Every structure is written in C-alpha cells, then in structure tokens.
Amino acid sequence: MNRKVMLVDDEAMIREAVEILFQSEGLDITTASGGEECLGLLKAGFRGVILMDVMMPRMDGWSTIRRIVEDELYEGNIIVMLTALEAPCAKMDGLQEYVTDYVTKPFDTNNLLDSIQYYLSLLQTEEDGP
C-alpha cells in the first residue's frame, strides 16, 4: 500500500511534530520546507498525500499547487491544505479541483491521521484499478 505523505511547511517545529506523529503510525513521511523543495520531490517521483501549508515565504501553497498542475505533477497525488487561515482565500480560485481537503491549525492529531489514512486508501484504490 502506498503510505507516503509529504508535509510542505516552512515551520520546522510543525514538520518535526507531524513527522514524529506519522512515523509512529507507520507512515512514510517526507518533509519539504517550501514550494521549490516540494516540486523537486515530485519531479523525483514522489506520489502520495501532500499536506500543503498555505502561508510560506517565496512560494506560497497556492503558487506551489499552480506549478504542480502546470508541470503535470498532480497525477497520483492528493493535496490537503494545512493552514492557520479560517477559510480559503481568493488565491484558491481555479484550484478547487486540485485540493481535496482544507485542515486548519491547530489540528486534532487523531482527526488528521484518520483523514490521511482515508486519502491514502483512495490512492491505493486508484493504483489497484477496478
């Protein structure tokens, strides 16, 4: 089963906390400190669930998703936005079909794990085919 998760967040403490949490559940977690690093990992072949922070310096989450789509790196991935914002902003316009979920910080770890497990199962179903 594909159990890969990528966390894209500029805050090292968030990356470390989520990495420890997911590893304790047997998930293969990769972290990226920003959009450019995320794109590099996708170009290198990463496929799985991407937890994408919205507010990051240089390249925010929305700009990163636009590049993922433009560079044809979306297939085989599910994107979940992870943000402190209460509601999606106007920058999300045109990207709704690429964002599966929107999780606000602070998040409940059990709910986040349940959601990620569910999305990983959807990717597995896609891999297995009909």
KEBATI-475842 format. One record per residue: residue in three letters; x, y, z of N, C-alpha, C in turn. Coordinates in nm, 4 decimals. Layout:
BEGIN
[node "ALA"; [X; Y; Z]; [X; Y; Z]; [X; Y; Z]];
...
***
This chain:
BEGIN
[node "MET"; [0.0838; -0.1191; 0.0000]; [0.0000; 0.0000; 0.0000]; [0.0876; 0.1245; 0.0000]];
[node "ASN"; [0.0503; 0.2208; -0.0812]; [0.1205; 0.3491; -0.0840]; [0.0883; 0.4233; 0.0443]];
[node "ARG"; [0.1866; 0.4406; 0.1305]; [0.1640; 0.5067; 0.2585]; [0.2509; 0.6323; 0.2675]];
[node "LYS"; [0.2737; 0.6958; 0.1541]; [0.3630; 0.8113; 0.1509]; [0.2856; 0.9410; 0.1717]];
[node "VAL"; [0.3438; 1.0247; 0.2567]; [0.2876; 1.1560; 0.2852]; [0.4014; 1.2568; 0.2758]];
[node "MET"; [0.3734; 1.3713; 0.2129]; [0.4702; 1.4801; 0.2107]; [0.4090; 1.5985; 0.2842]];
[node "LEU"; [0.4817; 1.6506; 0.3812]; [0.4408; 1.7712; 0.4514]; [0.5249; 1.8862; 0.3993]];
[node "VAL"; [0.4575; 1.9886; 0.3467]; [0.5254; 2.1081; 0.2960]; [0.4900; 2.2225; 0.3901]];
[node "ASP"; [0.5860; 2.2642; 0.4708]; [0.5613; 2.3687; 0.5704]; [0.6933; 2.4369; 0.6022]];
[node "ASP"; [0.6917; 2.5684; 0.6104]; [0.8151; 2.6418; 0.6372]; [0.8528; 2.6413; 0.7854]];
[node "GLU"; [0.7634; 2.5958; 0.8723]; [0.7917; 2.5934; 1.0159]; [0.8511; 2.4587; 1.0559]];
[node "ALA"; [0.9781; 2.4612; 1.0983]; [1.0492; 2.3381; 1.1339]; [0.9799; 2.2620; 1.2461]];
[node "MET"; [0.9241; 2.3330; 1.3444]; [0.8585; 2.2645; 1.4565]; [0.7352; 2.1870; 1.4099]];
[node "ILE"; [0.6617; 2.2418; 1.3168]; [0.5438; 2.1724; 1.2619]; [0.5903; 2.0480; 1.1866]];
[node "ARG"; [0.6933; 2.0645; 1.1030]; [0.7445; 1.9494; 1.0269]; [0.7890; 1.8378; 1.1203]];
[node "GLU"; [0.8639; 1.8729; 1.2245]; [0.9141; 1.7716; 1.3171]; [0.8017; 1.7026; 1.3930]];
[node "ALA"; [0.7039; 1.7787; 1.4400]; [0.5938; 1.7208; 1.5172]; [0.5099; 1.6257; 1.4314]];
[node "VAL"; [0.4776; 1.6683; 1.3104]; [0.3965; 1.5842; 1.2222]; [0.4768; 1.4621; 1.1781]];
[node "GLU"; [0.6050; 1.4803; 1.1541]; [0.6903; 1.3682; 1.1140]; [0.6920; 1.2599; 1.2236]];
[node "ILE"; [0.7087; 1.3001; 1.3485]; [0.7097; 1.2051; 1.4605]; [0.5742; 1.1351; 1.4713]];
[node "LEU"; [0.4672; 1.2114; 1.4621]; [0.3319; 1.1561; 1.4707]; [0.3078; 1.0520; 1.3622]];
[node "PHE"; [0.3386; 1.0866; 1.2381]; [0.3111; 0.9960; 1.1268]; [0.4012; 0.8729; 1.1296]];
[node "GLN"; [0.5279; 0.8918; 1.1646]; [0.6183; 0.7773; 1.1735]; [0.5713; 0.6794; 1.2804]];
[node "SER"; [0.5158; 0.7306; 1.3907]; [0.4667; 0.6432; 1.4975]; [0.3477; 0.5592; 1.4497]];
[node "GLU"; [0.2833; 0.6021; 1.3417]; [0.1708; 0.5291; 1.2844]; [0.2122; 0.4449; 1.1634]];
[node "GLY"; [0.3428; 0.4388; 1.1375]; [0.3932; 0.3571; 1.0279]; [0.3820; 0.4212; 0.8907]];
[node "LEU"; [0.3611; 0.5519; 0.8875]; [0.3513; 0.6222; 0.7599]; [0.4891; 0.6680; 0.7147]];
[node "ASP"; [0.5106; 0.6631; 0.5850]; [0.6355; 0.7092; 0.5242]; [0.6200; 0.8582; 0.4984]];
[node "ILE"; [0.6837; 0.9409; 0.5815]; [0.6678; 1.0867; 0.5700]; [0.7944; 1.1502; 0.5162]];
[node "THR"; [0.7743; 1.2394; 0.4215]; [0.8800; 1.3206; 0.3638]; [0.8436; 1.4646; 0.3952]];
[node "THR"; [0.9412; 1.5461; 0.4277]; [0.9109; 1.6854; 0.4555]; [0.9829; 1.7765; 0.3569]];
[node "ALA"; [0.9193; 1.8895; 0.3314]; [0.9769; 1.9927; 0.2457]; [0.9539; 2.1268; 0.3148]];
[node "SER"; [1.0531; 2.2126; 0.3123]; [1.0428; 2.3408; 0.3812]; [0.9791; 2.4503; 0.2954]];
[node "GLY"; [0.9460; 2.4160; 0.1710]; [0.8837; 2.5155; 0.0845]; [0.8429; 2.4574; -0.0493]];
[node "GLY"; [0.7838; 2.5428; -0.1319]; [0.7304; 2.5004; -0.2601]; [0.8336; 2.4453; -0.3565]];
[node "GLU"; [0.9495; 2.5095; -0.3654]; [1.0526; 2.4618; -0.4585]; [1.1000; 2.3220; -0.4213]];
[node "GLU"; [1.1184; 2.2976; -0.2917]; [1.1616; 2.1650; -0.2471]; [1.0526; 2.0613; -0.2762]];
[node "CYS"; [0.9271; 2.0985; -0.2564]; [0.8143; 2.0101; -0.2885]; [0.8166; 1.9722; -0.4358]];
[node "LEU"; [0.8335; 2.0696; -0.5232]; [0.8365; 2.0431; -0.6675]; [0.9517; 1.9497; -0.7032]];
[node "GLY"; [1.0669; 1.9693; -0.6396]; [1.1809; 1.8814; -0.6640]; [1.1507; 1.7373; -0.6253]];
[node "LEU"; [1.0836; 1.7181; -0.5123]; [1.0480; 1.5834; -0.4677]; [0.9465; 1.5195; -0.5619]];
[node "LEU"; [0.8530; 1.5996; -0.6107]; [0.7548; 1.5468; -0.7063]; [0.8224; 1.5076; -0.8376]];
[node "LYS"; [0.9149; 1.5905; -0.8846]; [0.9874; 1.5590; -1.0079]; [1.0733; 1.4340; -0.9915]];
[node "ALA"; [1.1171; 1.4081; -0.8670]; [1.1974; 1.2888; -0.8387]; [1.1110; 1.1638; -0.8233]];
[node "GLY"; [0.9767; 1.1818; -0.8291]; [0.8892; 1.0654; -0.8285]; [0.7961; 1.0489; -0.7103]];
[node "PHE"; [0.7967; 1.1415; -0.6157]; [0.7059; 1.1268; -0.5019]; [0.5612; 1.1207; -0.5509]];
[node "ARG"; [0.4859; 1.0259; -0.4956]; [0.3419; 1.0174; -0.5180]; [0.2791; 0.9772; -0.3854]];
[node "GLY"; [0.1747; 1.0477; -0.3464]; [0.1067; 1.0195; -0.2206]; [0.0187; 1.1368; -0.1814]];
[node "VAL"; [0.0004; 1.1540; -0.0516]; [-0.0783; 1.2651; 0.0012]; [0.0163; 1.3789; 0.0338]];
[node "ILE"; [-0.0179; 1.4981; -0.0121]; [0.0633; 1.6172; 0.0133]; [-0.0130; 1.7075; 0.1090]];
[node "LEU"; [0.0443; 1.7309; 0.2271]; [-0.0093; 1.8276; 0.3223]; [0.0624; 1.9585; 0.2941]];
[node "MET"; [-0.0113; 2.0560; 0.2421]; [0.0493; 2.1795; 0.1923]; [0.0101; 2.2989; 0.2789]];
[node "ASP"; [0.1097; 2.3622; 0.3403]; [0.0844; 2.4860; 0.4134]; [0.0501; 2.5951; 0.3125]];
[node "VAL"; [-0.0391; 2.6849; 0.3507]; [-0.0765; 2.7940; 0.2602]; [0.0260; 2.9069; 0.2660]];
[node "MET"; [0.0542; 2.9532; 0.3874]; [0.1389; 3.0712; 0.4029]; [0.2851; 3.0318; 0.4219]];
[node "MET"; [0.3623; 3.0492; 0.3150]; [0.5062; 3.0224; 0.3188]; [0.5765; 3.1349; 0.2434]];
[node "PRO"; [0.6991; 3.1675; 0.2835]; [0.7736; 3.2711; 0.2105]; [0.8142; 3.2215; 0.0723]];
[node "ARG"; [0.8488; 3.3118; -0.0123]; [0.8942; 3.2861; -0.1501]; [0.7836; 3.2278; -0.2374]];
[node "MET"; [0.7408; 3.1053; -0.2107]; [0.6379; 3.0412; -0.2921]; [0.5312; 2.9865; -0.1971]];
[node "ASP"; [0.4128; 3.0517; -0.1938]; [0.3089; 3.0043; -0.1024]; [0.2445; 2.8759; -0.1554]];
[node "GLY"; [0.1565; 2.8197; -0.0756]; [0.0930; 2.6939; -0.1122]; [0.0157; 2.6996; -0.2421]];
[node "TRP"; [-0.0549; 2.8100; -0.2642]; [-0.1350; 2.8222; -0.3873]; [-0.0453; 2.8281; -0.5107]];
[node "SER"; [0.0641; 2.9041; -0.5010]; [0.1586; 2.9112; -0.6131]; [0.2222; 2.7752; -0.6389]];
[node "THR"; [0.2488; 2.7019; -0.5325]; [0.3066; 2.5687; -0.5469]; [0.2097; 2.4755; -0.6186]];
[node "ILE"; [0.0831; 2.4812; -0.5819]; [-0.0166; 2.3960; -0.6478]; [-0.0284; 2.4332; -0.7955]];
[node "ARG"; [-0.0273; 2.5619; -0.8249]; [-0.0333; 2.6034; -0.9665]; [0.0830; 2.5429; -1.0456]];
[node "ARG"; [0.2025; 2.5448; -0.9870]; [0.3195; 2.4862; -1.0535]; [0.3070; 2.3348; -1.0660]];
[node "ILE"; [0.2516; 2.2695; -0.9639]; [0.2300; 2.1245; -0.9694]; [0.1425; 2.0910; -1.0891]];
[node "VAL"; [0.0364; 2.1677; -1.1062]; [-0.0569; 2.1449; -1.2174]; [0.0112; 2.1776; -1.3503]];
[node "GLU"; [0.0759; 2.2947; -1.3591]; [0.1429; 2.3367; -1.4833]; [0.2514; 2.2378; -1.5257]];
[node "ASP"; [0.3239; 2.1839; -1.4282]; [0.4331; 2.0907; -1.4581]; [0.3851; 1.9464; -1.4700]];
[node "GLU"; [0.2530; 1.9279; -1.4669]; [0.1893; 1.7962; -1.4805]; [0.2413; 1.6961; -1.3779]];
[node "LEU"; [0.2460; 1.7407; -1.2521]; [0.2932; 1.6566; -1.1418]; [0.1798; 1.6179; -1.0466]];
[node "TYR"; [0.0564; 1.6492; -1.0826]; [-0.0566; 1.6260; -0.9929]; [-0.1010; 1.4798; -0.9890]];
[node "GLU"; [-0.0950; 1.4106; -1.1015]; [-0.1472; 1.2746; -1.1088]; [-0.0820; 1.1837; -1.0047]];
[node "GLY"; [-0.1653; 1.1064; -0.9347]; [-0.1161; 1.0147; -0.8327]; [-0.0991; 1.0780; -0.6963]];
[node "ASN"; [-0.1413; 1.2033; -0.6826]; [-0.1305; 1.2750; -0.5557]; [-0.2665; 1.3260; -0.5109]];
[node "ILE"; [-0.2808; 1.3431; -0.3816]; [-0.3962; 1.4093; -0.3217]; [-0.3397; 1.5235; -0.2387]];
[node "ILE"; [-0.3940; 1.6433; -0.2582]; [-0.3449; 1.7613; -0.1862]; [-0.4438; 1.8011; -0.0782]];
[node "VAL"; [-0.3911; 1.8169; 0.0436]; [-0.4686; 1.8642; 0.1577]; [-0.4008; 1.9915; 0.2068]];
[node "MET"; [-0.4765; 2.1000; 0.2104]; [-0.4212; 2.2267; 0.2580]; [-0.4178; 2.2252; 0.4101]];
[node "LEU"; [-0.3076; 2.2715; 0.4671]; [-0.2868; 2.2786; 0.6117]; [-0.2536; 2.4236; 0.6429]];
[node "THR"; [-0.3438; 2.4908; 0.7161]; [-0.3262; 2.6343; 0.7315]; [-0.3854; 2.6892; 0.8604]];
[node "ALA"; [-0.3375; 2.8044; 0.8998]; [-0.3919; 2.8755; 1.0147]; [-0.5096; 2.9635; 0.9733]];
[node "LEU"; [-0.5314; 2.9803; 0.8434]; [-0.6421; 3.0623; 0.7948]; [-0.7743; 2.9915; 0.8195]];
[node "GLU"; [-0.8767; 3.0679; 0.8547]; [-1.0078; 3.0108; 0.8828]; [-1.0805; 2.9645; 0.7568]];
[node "ALA"; [-1.0574; 3.0328; 0.6468]; [-1.1290; 2.9990; 0.5232]; [-1.0353; 3.0188; 0.4046]];
[node "PRO"; [-1.0630; 2.9482; 0.2964]; [-0.9802; 2.9651; 0.1765]; [-0.9843; 3.1101; 0.1273]];
[node "CYS"; [-0.8757; 3.1557; 0.0694]; [-0.8690; 3.2923; 0.0183]; [-0.8893; 3.2925; -0.1330]];
[node "ALA"; [-0.8922; 3.4120; -0.1903]; [-0.9164; 3.4275; -0.3337]; [-0.8099; 3.3594; -0.4187]];
[node "LYS"; [-0.6903; 3.3389; -0.3636]; [-0.5839; 3.2726; -0.4402]; [-0.6191; 3.1287; -0.4756]];
[node "MET"; [-0.7208; 3.0734; -0.4079]; [-0.7622; 2.9359; -0.4344]; [-0.8439; 2.9263; -0.5635]];
[node "ASP"; [-0.8936; 3.0398; -0.6132]; [-0.9757; 3.0385; -0.7337]; [-0.9058; 2.9650; -0.8471]];
[node "GLY"; [-0.9766; 2.8694; -0.9054]; [-0.9232; 2.7902; -1.0148]; [-0.8470; 2.6667; -0.9703]];
[node "LEU"; [-0.8264; 2.6522; -0.8388]; [-0.7512; 2.5381; -0.7885]; [-0.8375; 2.4406; -0.7077]];
[node "GLN"; [-0.9664; 2.4710; -0.6933]; [-1.0548; 2.3902; -0.6097]; [-1.0514; 2.2421; -0.6458]];
[node "GLU"; [-1.0460; 2.2117; -0.7734]; [-1.0499; 2.0719; -0.8152]; [-0.9233; 1.9951; -0.7773]];
[node "TYR"; [-0.8172; 2.0658; -0.7391]; [-0.6913; 2.0009; -0.7037]; [-0.6714; 1.9881; -0.5526]];
[node "VAL"; [-0.7582; 2.0516; -0.4745]; [-0.7482; 2.0483; -0.3287]; [-0.8609; 1.9611; -0.2745]];
[node "THR"; [-0.8230; 1.8516; -0.2095]; [-0.9207; 1.7552; -0.1603]; [-0.9774; 1.7945; -0.0251]];
[node "ASP"; [-0.8957; 1.8577; 0.0587]; [-0.9400; 1.8918; 0.1938]; [-0.8673; 2.0171; 0.2394]];
[node "TYR"; [-0.9195; 2.0762; 0.3459]; [-0.8675; 2.2007; 0.4000]; [-0.8667; 2.1858; 0.5518]];
[node "VAL"; [-0.7490; 2.1675; 0.6128]; [-0.7362; 2.1444; 0.7567]; [-0.6763; 2.2688; 0.8215]];
[node "THR"; [-0.7413; 2.3171; 0.9286]; [-0.6902; 2.4368; 0.9951]; [-0.6039; 2.4001; 1.1152]];
[node "LYS"; [-0.4997; 2.4816; 1.1347]; [-0.4118; 2.4690; 1.2510]; [-0.4723; 2.5534; 1.3637]];
[node "PRO"; [-0.4648; 2.5139; 1.4873]; [-0.4128; 2.3849; 1.5317]; [-0.5126; 2.2748; 1.4953]];
[node "PHE"; [-0.4611; 2.1573; 1.4663]; [-0.5461; 2.0470; 1.4236]; [-0.5465; 1.9372; 1.5296]];
[node "ASP"; [-0.6525; 1.8602; 1.5302]; [-0.6626; 1.7436; 1.6171]; [-0.5829; 1.6313; 1.5509]];
[node "THR"; [-0.4842; 1.5776; 1.6195]; [-0.3959; 1.4788; 1.5579]; [-0.4695; 1.3523; 1.5151]];
[node "ASN"; [-0.5666; 1.3083; 1.5943]; [-0.6418; 1.1877; 1.5572]; [-0.7233; 1.2101; 1.4310]];
[node "ASN"; [-0.7876; 1.3259; 1.4209]; [-0.8656; 1.3570; 1.3003]; [-0.7752; 1.3677; 1.1781]];
[node "LEU"; [-0.6579; 1.4304; 1.1952]; [-0.5643; 1.4430; 1.0840]; [-0.5172; 1.3050; 1.0384]];
[node "LEU"; [-0.4811; 1.2198; 1.1330]; [-0.4374; 1.0845; 1.0980]; [-0.5475; 1.0069; 1.0265]];
[node "ASP"; [-0.6697; 1.0167; 1.0774]; [-0.7822; 0.9470; 1.0140]; [-0.8013; 0.9942; 0.8701]];
[node "SER"; [-0.7947; 1.1253; 0.8506]; [-0.8115; 1.1811; 0.7158]; [-0.7019; 1.1330; 0.6226]];
[node "ILE"; [-0.5778; 1.1377; 0.6695]; [-0.4651; 1.0969; 0.5857]; [-0.4751; 0.9485; 0.5512]];
[node "GLN"; [-0.5120; 0.8659; 0.6487]; [-0.5290; 0.7223; 0.6219]; [-0.6360; 0.7007; 0.5148]];
[node "TYR"; [-0.7443; 0.7763; 0.5240]; [-0.8518; 0.7646; 0.4249]; [-0.8018; 0.8036; 0.2854]];
[node "TYR"; [-0.7309; 0.9148; 0.2750]; [-0.6819; 0.9597; 0.1442]; [-0.5779; 0.8623; 0.0882]];
[node "LEU"; [-0.4964; 0.8053; 0.1747]; [-0.4011; 0.7038; 0.1289]; [-0.4749; 0.5814; 0.0747]];
[node "SER"; [-0.5872; 0.5461; 0.1371]; [-0.6650; 0.4317; 0.0882]; [-0.7250; 0.4623; -0.0486]];
[node "LEU"; [-0.7622; 0.5876; -0.0720]; [-0.8142; 0.6260; -0.2046]; [-0.7060; 0.6118; -0.3110]];
[node "LEU"; [-0.5845; 0.6521; -0.2785]; [-0.4741; 0.6381; -0.3735]; [-0.4463; 0.4911; -0.4006]];
[node "GLN"; [-0.4552; 0.4082; -0.2982]; [-0.4330; 0.2654; -0.3150]; [-0.5388; 0.2065; -0.4084]];
[node "THR"; [-0.6622; 0.2503; -0.3920]; [-0.7709; 0.2021; -0.4773]; [-0.7435; 0.2400; -0.6221]];
[node "GLU"; [-0.6935; 0.3627; -0.6455]; [-0.6581; 0.4067; -0.7808]; [-0.5491; 0.3184; -0.8397]];
[node "GLU"; [-0.4480; 0.2847; -0.7576]; [-0.3357; 0.2026; -0.8035]; [-0.3828; 0.0625; -0.8398]];
[node "ASP"; [-0.4755; 0.0067; -0.7592]; [-0.5233; -0.1280; -0.7802]; [-0.6152; -0.1389; -0.9016]];
[node "GLY"; [-0.6783; -0.0269; -0.9361]; [-0.7705; -0.0263; -1.0512]; [-0.9025; -0.0920; -1.0172]];
[node "PRO"; [-0.9929; -0.0971; -1.1156]; [-1.1270; -0.1523; -1.0912]; [-1.1255; -0.3008; -1.0666]];
***
